[in-house]
Amino acid sequence: MSDDEGKFDSILFAMAEQHPGGVPEMLATIAGFLNRKTDFFVGGEDCDWEKLVLKIFRNEANKAQEVARKKRQQREEEERRRQEVLRKKREEEEQSKTATITELTDEEAEQLQKELDAKK
């Protein structure tokens, strides 16, 4: 982030609050200012202003998309970790259910064997 980035945020935010029409209205205000108070639209070669605006906005759009991509990747990674923790917890619960060993008396073992033989 350069030294100038964020320098005018409070001013621009206050300005944005005054535009109930949102970003399009604010951009129209800025373009109107440039038209009335500068030679931005007529001071250079044909369409130089347009090339400059597109270059600046594309650069900012690329930054915004990169930040969004990183946030999305971070959320996806956090979700994968969360799912892995849940999966391990379920596996441990399943193992604890199936790993329970019960000792049988000789009589219980004979009874169980008779029941298994009867089912066959």
Secondary structure, 3 states (H helix, E strand, C coil): CCCCCCCCHHHHHHHHHCCCCCHHHHHHHHHHHHHHHCCCCCCCCCCHHHHHHHHHHHHHHHHHHHHHHHHHHHHHHHHHHHHHHHHHHHHHHHHHHHCCCCCCCHHHHHHHHHHHHHHC
